[in-house]
Amino acid sequence: MTEQVSEQVSEQVSEQRRGDLFDPACPTRQLLDRIGGKWESMAIKVLAAEMPGEIRFAELRRRIPGISQKMLSQTLRSLERDGLVGRRVQPTVPPAVHYSLTPLGQSLDGPLAVLRDWAESHMHAIESARTAYDGRETA
């Protein structure tokens, strides 16, 4: 009898951790919003390519076309806050700042790669659907 109660409590705790993606205050939803952004996924991809090494801020910016210095700073700060990116400041003049993926960030690279692969392999179908939709809108 106690094993059944224990299993029920375990299932309830698991459900509570999962959150409610339809609730804007859900921590899981907030995290998915953040890691689902284009700049975050690009930064993680570039940092993953450097593993196990580090990369400096200016080099990261060069490898992510179109990102501004301010947006890269904000992106890296949010990824660091979430524990996905590590930051090391080298005490030089000016200071050299190095970034790398943490083990948690490395664990995210695989799922993001699967999503990128899906997007690339289905892009033709998506473009066809968009063209068909846009054709209906103008008719």
Secondary structure, 3 states (H helix, E strand, C coil): CHHHHHHHHHHHHHHHHHCCCCCCCCHHHHHHHHHCCHHHHHHHHHHHHCCCCCEEHHHHHHHCCCCCHHHHHHHHHHHHHCCCEEEEEECCCCCEEEEEECHHHHHHHHHHHHHHHHHHHHHHHHHHHHHHHHHHHHC
